[in-house]
Amino acid sequence: MKKIARAVLAAVTLAAPAMARPYNDIMQEAQAAFASDDFATAGARLDEAQVLRPYSLYLTRNRVLARILTGRMDEAITLAKDVADRGLVLETPPSEAFDRMRADPAFAAIEHQMTENAKPVGNANTVFEIAEDGLLPEAITIGSRGKTLIGSVHTGAVMAIDDNHMLRTVATAQGGVFDLEARGKLIWAAVNNQLAYENAGKDPAFASVMAFNRKSGASVREIRVTQSDALLGDLEVGRKGVIFASDSLTPRILRLAPAGETLEVFAQDARFANLQGLALDEKNHRLFVADYLTGLFVVDVKSGAVTAIANPTSAHLGGIDGLYLYRGDLIGVQNGTSPQRIVRIDLSEDGAIAMGLTVLQQALDEWNEPTHGVIAGTAFHYIATSNWPAYDDEGRLREDAALHPLRVMSIKLQ
C-alpha cells in the first residue's frame, strides 16, 4: 500500500520513553521552529520525534537539514552515513543547504556509497504478465488447485488468472481489495472504500473483512470495523478460522473469532504508528507485525502481548509492506525504502531478535512499487507492478502517469 512515510535510522531504540510526548505535538513544535528559523530547536524536536519513529526517512532527512543549518556539517554527514551503511539512499532535493553538504569533500565517499546502494540486485523472474487496465493490484494469494488470485484496490475486483494468463473476475467488493486469503470454500478479503478506490468519497468511508464463495463469487459475509476510523492493510486467516487484520489508520490489530460477528481490538501499543504486513505463526502461537515507521513486532496470539523485535545489527527493519513467514525467517517487501527491496530477515528461534537481513532483490527495472506476495512452495511470488505511484489518493491517474502491465515475479527461497 502507498504509505505515509519512508524509513531509516534503526540505531535508535524501538522502546519509546515511558513519558514520551505525543508525536504530533513534537512535530508541530518542530515545524513552528523551522518556520521561525530556529533551526537548533527544530533539530532537537526532530531528534525527539525520531525516537518515536525510528525508521522515518522523512525525519532523518530533516534532522540532517537542521544540522547543516546550524553549522554542524560533521553531524549531518554522520547521519547520512548511517543511512548509507544500511544499504539505503538519503533523498535530498536540490537546495542551498543540501548542495553545501554534497560539495563537502567528506560527503564524497558517502555519496558514492549511496550510488552503489541504488543499483539493482537480483535477477528478474517473471511468472506472468498481463496488460494493465486500471487495476492497481495490491493483493495476491493462491487458491484451490494452485490458481493465483489478484485483488484490485482501484476497482474492487477479485480476479483469477487462468492457464492462458488471462484475468477472470470471480467476485467484486464495494471497495478496494487490499489483501486476500483463500481458505477452503472461501476467499477472504480486506476491503476499504477509500484511498485509491475508484468510488472513494461517494459513500461514507468504511473498512471491512469480507468473505466470498470461491465458486460462485457471492458475498457470504461482511464484518465492518465499528471502533473509530480504520484502513485495513493486511489479514491472516488461521486454520481454525480465526482472523487477524492490521489497521493502518488507527494503528492496532483486530481479531475476528471463528464464526464471530464483530472485529474486536486485539492488540494496541503506543509504539504502533502505521501497521502493515502480518505473518501468522500458528505453531508457536505468535503473530509477526510490520510497522512502516517503527519496525517489527511479535504478538502473543493468546494474550495479545506486544514485543518489539530486537535489532542488534541495526539492520533496516522499517518500510515493510507485505510480510511473510518462511521456515522461521521473515520475507519482507520494503516499498518504503529508497531503494525499494525484498529482504529476508533471519530471526532467533524465539522470534524476538532479528539476527540479520539479506537483500534478495532490489530496484529492478521491471518494478513499479512491489506490494504483497505469497509463499509458493520454496518460492516467493509477488506483485511487482502495483502502479501505486500512478494514482492520487482519490484514485485518479496522475498527469503523464505510466501504467506498467500487471507483472507477478518470483524469488527462489532455497
Secondary structure, DSSP 8 states (H G I E B T S, - for coil): ---S-----TTS-SS--TT---HHHHHHHHHHHHHTT-HHHHHHHHHHHHHHSTT-HHHHHHHHHHHHHTT-HHHHHHHHHHHHHTT------S-HHHHHHHHSGGGHHHHHHHHHHTS-BS---EEEEE---S--EEEEEE-GGG-EEEEETTT-EEEEE-TTS-EEEEEE-SSEEEEEEEETTEEEEEEESSTT-TTTTSS---EEEEEEETTT--EEEEEE--SS---EEEEEE-TTS-EEEEETTTTEEEEE-TT-SS-EEEE--TT-SSEEEEEEETTTTEEEEEETTTEEEEEETTT--EEE-B-TT-----SEEEEEEETTEEEEEETTSSS-EEEEEEE-TTS-BEEEEEEEEES-TT-B----EEEETTEEEEESB--GGGB-TTS-B-TT-----EEEEEEE--
